[in-house]
Amino acid sequence: MFVGRAAELGALERAYGEHGSALVPIYGRRRVGKSELILRFLQDKAGIYYLGKTAPALLQMQELLRESARILDEPLLASLAVTGWKDVLLAITQRWRGPNKLVLVLDEFQWVAGSSPELPSVLQECWDRHWKKAGNVMLILCGSFVGFMEREVLGKRSPLFGRRTAQMLVQPFSYREAAEFHPSWSSLDRARAYFICGGIPLYLRFFDPARSVEKNIERNLLDEFAPLFREPDFLLREELREVDNYYAVLRAIASGSTVNRDIATQTGIPERSLHYYIQQLVDIGYVAKRYPLTGARPTKHHVRYVLEDPILRFWFYFVFENLSYIQQMGPRRALRERIRPKLDSYYGACFERLCRQALPHLYEREGIDAAFTVGEYWAKDCQIDVVGLRDDGWTDLGECKWGKVRSLPKLRDELEAKVARYPNRRNATIGRRFFLQTMPSSTPPEVPNAHWHDVDDLYR
């Protein structure tokens, strides 16, 4: 089942249909669905798809020639004497006689270039002297190492700089797109799955709609033979060195240490060295910096670090510290005794994130066309879960409650106290938004400029 990606497919179709050759770098974190997107695009086109690997350059060129010989029905290509990437690439593209563009895909480009550092320069020469003039080639360079792609393909020092005709950073699915993987589930269960899997297609597919969310946690994340049990370990070891220090940093952030001093204390890594590890995690998208949103320019003293990747967040919060227990007692007992007692509290923090992601959808639904920024606010005496700073002189402040709400008037009073503490330097009109797991049967109290939302409403 292929889900979503209509905008990305549309962009690729436009690049394919436009006059002249195309050079399109596609990049994004692992498991986000880049390869599946490309293969979907290639379904009705003449295309050569090559998946790079950590292998000698000669073997990679020979495999590419064999695949090209099959696709182009040019058997002699398979026995071509390999002298270098330039001859291989030109031999392939010069045999194309079709009326449309030949799509040539080099996936996991970082592995191909890793065994052939000269490859970006070779591609530059092929593009400048042959493909750009021929107008019949669409070259897609796809990579999972975001830093590599930004540096070696898109960066100013890259031989390919300035030659791309389009580019695509493939992001995880939004919470609404992710819901399409489990159409039979309730909105609450879709949200719970999103809290764990995020918008990563591979993880969402592992969650069987015929089972409960908890049973999926047990089978996919707590069973030592399950596909996601060691997934974070695989991701980190593939992209980083000195993984022990990265493990320590991620565990500290997952457990609630969000500023440099606290992370350094918990990990034992000196603050002066900590920046390197955090920045590496930020660069690959696993950790993000957050600032209190007021409209004023933030300073580095305000920064908090958060685990941006949902499956890493869940794994380091629940699984990593319980690995021995899981091995000894098994997944069912681990779920019952170590996971379930903390799960609703964990979901509560995730719900705040989902509400911030939902605010742009709510604005669109309400016909608001002003530019905006969404975030949160914190100070020593105040935590506001959702802040929507709009250019039309309006600021939304939101309170999120995943647990059962016993008194709506009390919830209103809590937010009003926070509104009074928010630094409204723009003198904007303040709107109130209340985000609940489920709306109670009682009528919400009168609140000026207020909107009430539950999970079902966020998925409408």
C-alpha positions in Angstrom: 0.0 0.0 0.0 1.5 3.3 -1.1 0.3 6.2 1.1 0.5 10.0 0.5 3.4 11.8 -1.1 1.1 13.5 -3.7 3.1 16.8 -3.5 6.4 15.0 -3.9 5.2 12.9 -6.9 3.8 16.0 -8.5 7.2 17.8 -8.2 9.0 14.9 -9.8 6.5 14.7 -12.6 7.0 18.4 -13.3 10.7 18.0 -13.4 10.3 15.0 -15.7 7.9 16.8 -18.0 9.7 20.1 -18.3 11.9 20.8 -21.4 15.5 19.9 -21.0 17.4 17.5 -18.7 16.8 17.5 -15.0 19.1 17.0 -12.0 17.2 16.3 -8.8 18.9 15.6 -5.4 16.5 13.8 -3.0 17.5 13.4 0.6 16.1 12.8 4.1 16.5 10.6 7.1 16.5 6.9 7.0 13.2 5.0 6.7 11.3 8.1 5.6 10.3 6.5 2.3 12.6 8.1 -0.3 13.3 4.9 -2.2 9.6 3.9 -2.3 8.7 7.4 -3.5 11.3 7.1 -6.4 10.1 3.6 -7.3 6.5 4.8 -7.4 7.5 7.6 -9.7 9.3 5.2 -12.0 6.3 2.8 -12.4 5.3 4.1 -15.8 8.7 5.5 -17.0 11.9 4.3 -18.6 14.2 4.3 -15.6 17.4 2.7 -14.3 17.4 2.4 -10.5 20.7 1.6 -8.8 21.0 1.1 -5.1 24.5 2.0 -3.8 26.3 -0.1 -1.3 29.6 -0.3 0.6 31.5 -2.1 -2.1 34.5 -1.5 -4.4 33.8 1.0 -7.2 34.5 -1.7 -9.9 31.7 -4.0 -8.5 29.3 -1.1 -8.3 29.9 0.0 -11.9 29.6 -3.6 -13.2 26.3 -4.0 -11.4 25.0 -0.7 -12.8 25.9 -1.8 -16.3 24.1 -5.2 -15.9 21.0 -3.5 -14.7 21.2 -0.9 -17.5 21.6 -3.7 -20.1 18.4 -5.3 -18.8 16.3 -2.2 -18.7 17.5 -0.8 -22.1 17.6 -4.2 -23.8 21.2 -3.6 -24.7 23.0 -6.8 -23.8 26.4 -5.6 -24.8 26.4 -3.1 -22.0 26.8 -5.9 -19.5 30.1 -6.9 -20.9 31.5 -3.4 -21.4 35.1 -3.0 -20.2 35.0 -0.8 -17.1 37.5 2.0 -17.1 35.8 4.5 -14.9 32.5 6.2 -14.0 32.5 8.6 -16.9 32.6 5.9 -19.5 30.0 3.8 -17.7 27.5 6.7 -17.3 27.9 8.0 -20.8 27.7 4.5 -22.3 24.3 4.1 -20.6 22.8 7.4 -21.5 24.1 7.4 -25.1 22.2 4.2 -25.7 18.9 5.7 -24.8 16.7 6.3 -27.9 13.3 6.9 -26.4 11.1 9.9 -27.0 11.1 10.9 -23.3 13.7 11.3 -20.7 15.7 8.4 -19.3 15.6 8.5 -15.5 18.8 7.5 -14.0 18.7 7.0 -10.2 21.7 6.6 -7.9 20.2 5.7 -4.5 22.2 5.7 -1.3 24.5 8.1 -3.2 26.7 8.5 -0.2 27.8 4.8 -0.5 28.5 5.1 -4.2 30.5 8.3 -3.7 32.2 6.8 -0.7 34.1 4.3 -2.8 34.5 6.8 -5.7 35.3 10.3 -4.3 35.7 11.6 -7.8 32.1 10.8 -8.7 30.6 14.2 -8.0 33.2 15.7 -10.4 32.5 13.1 -13.0 28.8 13.8 -12.8 29.5 17.5 -13.2 31.4 16.9 -16.4 28.7 14.6 -17.8 26.1 17.2 -17.0 28.0 20.2 -18.3 29.3 18.6 -21.5 26.6 16.0 -22.4 23.3 15.6 -20.5 22.4 19.3 -20.2 22.7 19.8 -23.9 21.0 16.5 -24.8 17.9 17.3 -22.8 16.9 13.7 -22.4 18.2 12.7 -19.0 16.7 13.0 -15.5 19.4 12.3 -12.9 18.2 11.6 -9.4 20.8 11.5 -6.6 19.2 10.1 -3.4 20.9 9.9 0.0 20.1 9.2 3.6 22.9 11.1 5.2 21.5 14.6 5.2 24.8 16.2 6.1 26.6 14.5 3.2 23.9 15.5 0.7 23.9 19.1 1.8 27.7 19.3 1.7 28.7 17.1 -1.2 25.8 17.6 -3.6 24.0 20.9 -2.6 26.9 22.8 -0.9 28.9 25.6 -2.4 32.1 23.5 -2.5 30.4 20.7 -4.3 31.3 20.2 -8.0 27.5 19.9 -8.6 26.7 23.2 -6.9 24.2 25.4 -8.9 23.4 22.6 -11.3 20.3 21.1 -9.7 17.0 21.8 -11.4 15.0 20.9 -8.4 15.6 19.4 -4.9 13.6 17.5 -2.4 14.0 17.1 1.3 11.6 14.2 2.1 10.0 14.7 5.5 8.2 12.3 7.7 4.4 12.2 7.3 2.3 14.6 9.2 0.0 13.1 11.9 -2.9 13.3 9.5 -1.1 11.5 6.7 0.2 8.9 9.1 -3.4 8.2 10.1 -4.0 6.8 6.6 -2.0 3.7 7.5 -4.7 2.6 10.0 -8.0 3.8 8.7 -10.0 1.4 10.9 -8.6 2.7 14.1 -10.1 5.4 16.3 -8.6 8.8 16.3 -7.1 8.1 19.8 -5.4 5.0 18.6 -4.1 6.7 15.5 -2.6 9.4 17.8 -1.1 6.8 20.1 0.6 5.1 17.1 1.9 8.4 15.9 3.3 9.2 19.3 5.5 6.1 18.9 6.1 5.7 15.2 6.0 9.4 14.1 5.5 9.8 10.4 7.9 7.1 9.3 6.2 4.8 6.9 8.2 1.7 7.7 7.4 1.9 11.4 3.7 2.6 10.8 3.4 -0.5 8.6 4.8 -2.7 11.4 1.8 -1.6 13.5 -0.8 -4.2 12.7 -4.4 -2.7 12.6 -5.8 -6.0 13.7 -4.0 -5.6 17.1 -4.3 -3.0 19.8 -1.6 -0.3 20.1 -0.3 -1.9 23.3 -0.1 -5.3 21.6 1.8 -3.7 18.7 4.3 -2.2 21.2 4.8 -5.6 22.8 5.3 -7.4 19.5 7.3 -4.7 17.6 9.4 -2.9 20.3 9.7 -5.3 23.3 10.3 -8.7 21.7 14.1 -9.2 21.2 13.4 -10.7 17.7 11.0 -7.9 16.6 11.9 -5.6 13.8 12.1 -2.4 15.9 13.7 -3.8 19.0 17.2 -2.8 17.9 16.2 -0.1 15.3 17.6 2.9 17.3 20.9 1.0 17.8 21.1 0.3 14.1 20.4 3.9 13.1 22.9 5.4 15.5 25.7 2.9 14.7 25.2 3.5 11.0 25.5 7.2 11.1 27.7 8.1 14.1 31.0 7.2 15.7 31.5 6.9 19.5 28.0 5.8 20.0 28.3 5.4 23.7 28.4 9.2 24.2 25.5 9.7 21.9 23.6 7.1 23.8 24.3 8.9 27.0 23.1 12.3 25.5 19.9 10.8 24.1 19.1 9.0 27.3 19.6 12.2 29.3 17.3 14.2 27.0 14.7 11.4 27.0 14.6 11.4 30.8 14.0 15.2 31.0 17.4 16.9 30.9 17.0 19.6 28.3 19.7 22.1 28.9 23.5 21.8 28.5 24.3 21.9 32.2 21.8 19.1 33.1 22.8 17.0 30.2 26.5 17.3 31.1 25.8 16.4 34.7 23.8 13.3 33.8 26.2 12.1 31.0 29.5 13.0 32.6 30.5 14.7 29.3 32.1 18.1 30.0 30.0 21.0 28.7 32.8 22.2 26.4 32.7 18.8 24.7 28.9 18.3 24.8 28.2 20.8 21.9 29.9 18.5 19.4 27.7 15.5 20.2 24.5 17.5 20.4 25.2 19.3 17.1 25.8 16.0 15.3 22.4 14.8 16.6 20.8 18.0 15.5 22.3 17.7 12.0 20.8 14.3 11.4 17.4 15.3 12.7 17.3 13.3 15.9 17.5 16.2 18.3 16.1 19.7 17.9 16.6 23.0 19.6 13.6 24.8 21.1 13.2 28.4 22.3 10.3 30.1 24.1 8.1 31.8 21.4 7.3 35.4 22.2 8.2 37.3 19.0 11.4 38.5 20.6 14.8 37.3 19.3 15.8 34.2 21.4 19.3 33.9 22.9 21.4 30.7 23.4 20.6 30.9 27.2 16.9 30.1 26.4 17.6 27.0 24.4 16.2 23.6 25.3 17.0 20.3 23.5 14.3 17.8 22.7 14.3 14.4 21.1 12.7 15.0 17.8 12.5 11.5 16.5 9.5 9.7 18.1 10.8 6.1 18.0 14.1 7.2 19.6 12.2 9.1 22.2 10.1 6.1 23.1 13.0 3.7 22.9 15.3 5.7 25.2 12.5 6.5 27.6 11.1 3.0 27.9 13.3 0.3 26.3 16.9 1.2 26.8 16.8 1.3 30.6 14.8 -1.9 30.7 16.7 -4.1 28.3 17.9 -6.5 31.0 14.4 -6.7 32.4 12.9 -7.4 29.0 15.4 -10.1 28.3 14.7 -11.8 31.6 11.0 -11.3 32.0 9.8 -11.1 28.4 7.8 -8.5 26.5 4.4 -9.1 28.0 5.5 -8.7 31.6 7.8 -5.7 30.7 4.8 -4.0 29.1 2.6 -4.7 32.1 5.0 -3.7 34.8 7.5 -1.2 33.3 5.7 0.4 30.3 2.0 0.6 31.0 2.2 2.5 34.3 4.0 5.4 32.7 2.4 5.2 29.2 -0.4 7.7 29.7 2.0 10.3 31.2 4.3 9.8 28.2 1.4 10.2 25.8 0.6 13.5 27.5 3.9 15.0 26.5 3.5 13.6 23.0 0.0 15.1 22.8 1.4 18.6 23.3 3.6 18.1 20.2 0.7 16.8 18.2 -1.4 19.9 19.1 1.4 22.2 17.9 1.5 20.3 14.7 -2.3 20.5 14.4 -2.5 24.3 14.8 -1.6 25.1 11.1 -4.4 22.6 10.0 -6.8 24.4 12.3 -5.9 27.8 10.9 -6.4 26.5 7.4 -9.8 25.1 8.3 -10.8 28.3 10.0 -9.9 30.4 6.9 -6.9 32.2 8.5 -4.5 33.2 5.8 -2.0 35.3 7.9 1.5 34.0 8.2 2.3 32.4 11.6 4.9 30.7 13.8 4.0 27.8 16.1 5.9 26.9 19.2 5.6 26.9 23.0 6.6 29.2 25.9 8.2 28.6 29.2 9.6 30.6 32.1 10.4 29.8 35.7 6.7 30.2 36.8 4.9 29.3 33.5 4.6 26.6 30.8 2.3 27.2 27.9 2.0 24.1 25.7 1.0 25.8 22.4 1.8 29.3 21.1 0.6 30.5 17.7 2.2 33.8 16.8 0.3 35.3 13.8 1.1 38.3 11.6 -2.5 39.7 11.8 -2.0 40.9 15.4 -3.3 37.7 17.0 -1.6 35.3 19.4 -3.1 31.9 20.3 -2.1 30.3 23.6 -3.1 26.7 24.2 -3.4 24.2 27.0 -3.2 20.5 26.3 -4.7 17.8 28.6 -4.4 14.1 27.6 -5.7 12.8 30.9 -9.3 13.0 32.1 -10.5 16.6 32.7 -12.7 16.8 35.8 -13.5 20.5 35.7 -13.6 22.7 32.6 -13.9 25.9 34.6 -10.7 24.9 36.5 -8.9 24.3 33.2 -10.1 27.7 32.0 -8.7 29.3 35.1 -5.3 27.5 34.7 -4.9 28.9 31.2 -6.1 32.4 32.2 -3.4 32.5 34.8 -0.8 31.6 32.2 -2.2 34.2 29.8 -1.5 36.8 32.4 2.1 35.7 32.7 2.8 35.6 28.9 5.0 38.5 27.7 2.6 39.9 25.1 5.2 42.5 23.8 3.3 43.0 20.5 0.1 43.9 22.4 -1.6 41.2 20.3 -5.2 40.0 20.7 -4.9 36.7 22.8 -6.9 33.7 21.7 -7.3 30.7 23.9 -7.3 27.1 22.7 -8.0 24.1 24.8 -6.9 20.7 23.5 -8.4 17.6 25.2 -8.3 13.9 24.6 -12.1 13.7 24.6 -14.6 16.5 25.1 -16.7 16.1 28.2 -20.5 16.0 28.0 -20.7 19.3 29.9 -20.9 22.6 28.1 -17.5 24.4 28.1 -17.5 27.7 30.1 -17.6 31.0 28.4 -14.1 32.1 27.5 -13.2 35.1 25.3 -11.7 34.2 21.9 -11.7 30.6 22.8 -11.7 27.3 20.7 -12.1 23.9 22.2 -10.7 20.8 20.4 -10.5 17.1 21.1 -8.5 14.4 19.3 -11.4 13.6 17.0 -11.5 17.3 16.0 -7.8 17.4 15.2 -8.3 14.5 12.7 -11.3 15.9 10.9 
